[in-house]
């Protein structure tokens, strides 16, 4: 990854990511590492929750805690009453969130409980956990895992409420950012339909803007983010992404202007520091 991209990624995580546990994750080891700039198309290695994520997570807790987790896991397998299984999944989710402070197992067990509960509220809540992390994940294999989980939850939610625009947009985001399809329009078209019908849908405009930025269509991305600012002038994420889009297309003057605006809107010292660093580099 180029130096500029590393700087922008650091700013993005600090400014825009509302992550659980301060961004703490389970590092998933890949058999082969590839640079994003090596000129080759790479199919992300598939992540298996139990073999990769859970095994790594268990190695980070005490033997006593691991024994407790295994007991809970076995009780899920033995349980034949749905309510009992839901209760155990919630227990597992709470442990990984509150005691171990690891995001992926927490999100996974929350989603397993949501599938059994099968309510629109629980399904969309669990899906949003995966989607929020997806938007800031830079690892293709993890993006694929996060998007795949969110996709299943949102598809189930749409069976319950087929007219929920937020679920449609989230499902589209799974395809745009999760390496689920080689055809990006599979995710973009449903979101466009929502936004054409409801131009004031901030979520839809943001996702389309992020999709445009990801594909290098910076002018289109800026247009989407500007649409967000017309609705919500203080939206720091939109301001930052406009700055980043100008930065990536080489428009230093506008990039500086919007980084300065973003700096005025954030109250996080680390974010201000990263923004100041980038502004100083652009002025050289």
matplotlib code that plots the C-alpha trace (Angstrom):
import matplotlib.pyplot as plt

x = [0.0, 1.3, 2.3, -0.5, -3.1, -1.7, -2.0, -5.6, -6.5, -5.2, -7.2, -10.4, -10.3, -9.8, -12.4, -15.1, -15.0, -17.5, -15.8, -16.4, -13.6, -11.5, -11.1, -9.8, -10.0, -8.9, -6.0, -6.7, -3.6, -3.5, -1.4, -0.2, 0.0, -0.4, 0.1, -2.9, -0.6, 1.0, -1.1, -2.9, -6.5, -6.7, -9.6, -9.7, -9.0, -12.2, -12.4, -13.9, -15.2, -14.3, -11.0, -9.7, -11.4, -12.6, -9.4, -7.4, -9.7, -9.5, -5.8, -6.1, -8.1, -7.3, -7.6, -10.5, -12.3, -11.7, -13.2, -16.3, -16.7, -16.4, -19.0, -21.4, -20.7, -21.5, -24.7, -25.8, -25.2, -27.1, -29.9, -33.1, -35.2, -34.8, -35.1, -32.3, -30.0, -30.8, -29.9, -26.6, -25.7, -26.4, -24.2, -21.3, -21.8, -21.6, -18.5, -16.6, -17.8, -17.4, -14.7, -12.5, -13.3, -13.0, -15.3, -15.6, -16.8, -19.2, -20.7, -20.9, -22.8, -25.1, -25.9, -26.5, -29.0, -30.6, -31.2, -33.0, -35.0, -35.8, -37.2, -36.4, -35.0, -32.5, -31.5, -30.8, -29.0, -26.6, -26.2, -25.2, -22.4, -20.9, -21.6, -20.0, -16.8, -16.9, -16.7, -13.3, -11.8, -8.9, -8.4, -10.1, -10.7, -12.2, -14.3, -15.7, -16.5, -18.1, -20.2, -21.2, -22.6, -24.4, -25.9, -27.6, -29.0, -30.3, -31.8, -33.7, -34.8, -36.1, -38.2, -39.9, -40.1, -39.4, -39.8, -37.1, -34.9, -32.1, -31.9, -31.8, -29.0, -27.1, -27.4, -26.1, -23.2, -22.3, -21.8, -19.9, -17.5, -17.4, -16.0, -19.2, -19.6, -17.5, -20.3, -20.4, -23.7, -25.3, -24.9, -25.2, -28.5, -30.8, -29.2, -29.7, -33.4, -33.8, -31.9, -33.8, -37.0, -35.7, -32.8, -32.7, -31.7, -28.3, -27.4, -27.9, -26.0, -23.1, -22.8, -22.9, -20.3, -18.1, -18.6, -17.6, -14.5, -13.5, -13.8, -11.8, -14.8, -13.9, -16.1, -19.1, -18.2, -17.8, -21.2, -22.8, -21.0, -22.1, -25.7, -25.2, -24.0, -27.0, -29.1, -26.7, -24.0, -22.2, -21.7, -18.0, -17.8, -19.1, -16.7, -13.7, -14.6, -14.9, -11.4, -10.0, -11.6, -10.0, -6.7, -6.7, -7.5, -4.6, -6.7, -4.6, -6.4, -9.8, -8.4, -6.8, -10.1, -12.1, -9.5, -9.6, -13.4, -13.2, -10.7, -13.2, -15.9, -14.0, -13.3, -10.8, -7.2, -5.8, -8.0, -6.9, -3.3, -3.6, -5.5, -2.9, -0.1, -1.9, -2.6, 1.1, 2.2, -0.2, 1.1, 4.7]
y = [0.0, 3.4, 5.9, 8.2, 5.4, 4.4, 7.9, 8.2, 4.8, 5.8, 9.0, 7.2, 4.7, 7.5, 9.9, 7.6, 4.2, 3.7, 0.4, -1.8, -2.4, 0.4, -1.6, -4.8, -7.8, -11.3, -11.4, -14.0, -15.5, -15.9, -18.5, -16.0, -12.3, -10.0, -6.4, -4.4, -2.8, -5.9, -5.9, -9.2, -10.1, -12.2, -14.3, -13.8, -16.9, -18.0, -17.6, -20.4, -19.1, -22.1, -23.0, -19.4, -16.9, -19.0, -21.0, -17.7, -16.1, -19.1, -18.8, -15.2, -16.1, -18.1, -21.9, -21.5, -19.1, -21.4, -24.3, -22.3, -21.4, -25.0, -25.9, -23.3, -24.5, -28.1, -26.9, -25.3, -28.6, -30.6, -28.1, -29.0, -26.0, -22.9, -20.5, -22.3, -22.1, -18.4, -17.8, -19.6, -17.7, -14.4, -15.7, -16.4, -13.0, -11.2, -13.0, -12.1, -8.5, -7.8, -10.2, -10.9, -7.7, -9.3, -8.2, -11.1, -13.8, -11.3, -10.4, -14.1, -15.3, -12.3, -13.2, -16.9, -15.8, -13.4, -16.1, -18.2, -15.2, -14.3, -10.9, -7.9, -6.0, -8.6, -9.5, -5.9, -5.2, -8.1, -7.3, -3.7, -5.0, -6.8, -3.9, -1.2, -3.3, -4.1, -0.4, 0.0, -3.4, -3.5, -7.3, -9.0, -12.3, -10.5, -8.3, -11.4, -13.0, -9.9, -9.3, -12.9, -12.9, -9.6, -10.8, -13.8, -11.7, -9.0, -11.4, -13.0, -9.5, -8.6, -11.8, -10.3, -6.7, -6.5, -2.7, -1.8, 0.5, 0.3, -3.4, -3.1, -0.6, -2.8, -5.8, -3.8, -2.7, -6.4, -6.8, -3.6, -3.9, -7.7, -9.4, -11.4, -10.8, -9.8, -7.6, -4.4, -3.4, -6.3, -4.1, -0.7, -1.0, -1.7, 1.2, 3.5, 2.6, 3.6, 6.9, 7.8, 7.3, 9.0, 11.4, 12.4, 8.9, 9.7, 6.0, 5.3, 8.4, 7.5, 3.9, 5.0, 7.6, 5.0, 2.7, 5.4, 6.2, 2.5, 2.2, 5.4, 7.4, 10.3, 13.0, 10.8, 10.0, 13.7, 14.3, 11.7, 13.0, 16.6, 15.3, 14.1, 17.5, 19.2, 17.1, 17.0, 19.9, 18.6, 15.1, 14.6, 11.3, 13.0, 15.9, 13.6, 11.4, 14.5, 15.5, 12.1, 11.9, 15.2, 14.0, 10.8, 12.6, 15.0, 18.2, 19.5, 22.8, 21.2, 18.4, 20.8, 22.8, 19.8, 18.3, 21.7, 21.5, 17.9, 19.0, 21.6, 18.9, 16.2, 16.2, 13.3, 14.5, 11.6, 12.5, 16.1, 15.1, 12.8, 15.5, 18.1, 15.7, 15.2, 18.9, 19.7, 17.1, 18.5, 22.0, 21.1]
z = [0.0, -0.9, 1.9, 1.0, 1.3, 4.7, 6.0, 4.7, 6.1, 9.5, 9.4, 8.2, 11.1, 13.7, 12.2, 10.9, 12.6, 15.4, 16.4, 19.4, 21.9, 20.4, 17.2, 18.9, 16.6, 16.2, 13.7, 11.1, 9.6, 5.8, 4.1, 1.5, 1.7, -1.3, -1.8, -3.0, -5.6, -7.0, -10.2, -9.7, -8.9, -5.8, -4.5, -0.8, 1.3, 3.0, 6.7, 8.8, 12.1, 14.2, 12.6, 12.2, 14.4, 17.4, 17.6, 17.7, 20.2, 22.5, 22.6, 24.0, 27.1, 30.2, 30.4, 32.8, 30.5, 27.5, 29.5, 30.3, 26.6, 25.6, 28.1, 26.7, 23.2, 24.1, 25.8, 22.5, 20.6, 23.2, 23.6, 21.8, 22.9, 20.8, 23.7, 25.6, 22.5, 22.2, 25.8, 25.5, 22.3, 24.2, 27.1, 24.6, 22.9, 26.3, 27.3, 24.1, 24.3, 28.0, 29.3, 26.3, 24.4, 21.0, 18.2, 15.8, 18.3, 19.8, 16.4, 15.4, 18.5, 18.4, 14.8, 15.7, 18.4, 15.9, 13.3, 15.9, 17.2, 13.6, 14.3, 12.1, 15.0, 16.1, 12.5, 11.5, 14.7, 14.2, 10.5, 11.4, 13.6, 10.6, 8.2, 10.5, 10.7, 7.0, 6.1, 7.8, 7.2, 4.9, 4.7, 1.7, 3.5, 6.6, 4.3, 2.7, 6.0, 7.5, 4.3, 4.0, 7.6, 7.1, 3.8, 5.4, 8.2, 5.9, 3.5, 6.4, 7.6, 4.1, 4.1, 7.2, 5.9, 2.1, 2.0, 4.5, 2.6, 5.2, 4.8, 1.0, 1.2, 3.7, 1.4, -1.5, 0.6, 1.3, -2.5, -3.0, -0.2, 0.6, -2.5, -2.8, -6.6, -9.5, -10.7, -8.6, -10.1, -8.2, -5.1, -6.6, -8.5, -5.5, -3.6, -6.6, -6.8, -3.1, -3.5, -6.7, -4.9, -1.7, -2.4, 1.2, 2.3, 3.9, 4.3, 0.7, -0.5, 1.8, 0.6, -3.1, -2.3, -0.7, -3.6, -6.0, -4.0, -3.8, -7.6, -8.2, -9.5, -7.3, -8.9, -8.6, -5.0, -4.1, -5.7, -3.4, -0.3, -1.1, -1.3, 2.3, 3.4, 1.9, 4.3, 7.2, 7.0, 10.1, 8.9, 9.6, 7.7, 4.5, 5.0, 5.5, 2.5, 0.3, 1.5, 0.9, -2.6, -3.6, -2.1, -4.0, -7.3, -6.7, -6.0, -3.1, -2.6, -2.2, -0.1, 2.3, 2.5, 3.5, 5.8, 7.6, 7.8, 9.1, 11.7, 13.0, 13.3, 15.3, 19.0, 19.0, 19.5, 17.5, 14.6, 14.7, 14.8, 11.8, 9.9, 10.7, 9.5, 6.1, 5.7, 6.3, 3.8, 1.1, 1.6, 0.9]

ax = plt.figure().add_subplot(projection="3d")
ax.plot(x, y, z, "-o")
ax.set_aspect("equal")
plt.show()
